[in-house]
Amino acid sequence: MAKHTTRIADFLRTNGYGILAALLLLNALTLTLSPDDSLRQLVDRFMLATITIVGLLASATTTKRWTIGSTLAGLTVLQLIVFPAGPEAHGGILPALYFFAYLMPCLVVDVFSKRRTVAERLLAAACLYVVMAIAFAQIYAMINAAPTPLGPPFAQLGTPSILDADAVMYFSFVTQTTLGYGDIVPLAPAARAVVVIQATLGVLYLAIVVAALVSQRSEPTTKRD
């Protein structure tokens, strides 16, 4: 039993970031497709709890990380179970604190860490790319909720409007990948400034960080005499 548990832990440390990225994307997809608010809230809580645990097992490679991460993860899961949170809140403040104060710095360190293999760093880079989009979505959500004298900060299908949580998340991913569909556009100066920053970071991240890791991955192994 102990060996089986150890194998699972080792697997999650090696492939956990890839699983975490897939879970984050799946969570965004299920929330978008779920029409019922009560079902959406239940799915949101379950997915966030699962994502929190997988993120902890993937990132907690040191005693310091384990101490900080397990404390925040435990509080996060407890809040998701005990306290109600509507679908727009996505679990409350603790999940956000866990992701952006603990997990995101761990991802940044692991992407550039020489202690990780290139494959593990690539998975960390993929996960960081998804977390970046989620982080920018939170910024857009704050801009979207802030009152402005000029009206709503975004326009949807040509009409100024307040975006719901799904539209904000969608807009963040579309902006970061520079698809530019044009169905949602920023109107407020603050929103446009954040769009410029995110689009630039998204392009540079793929062109520099991910490309460098892929090149290291594809480099042939040099045989020593």
Disulfide bonds with the S-S distance in Angstrom:
none
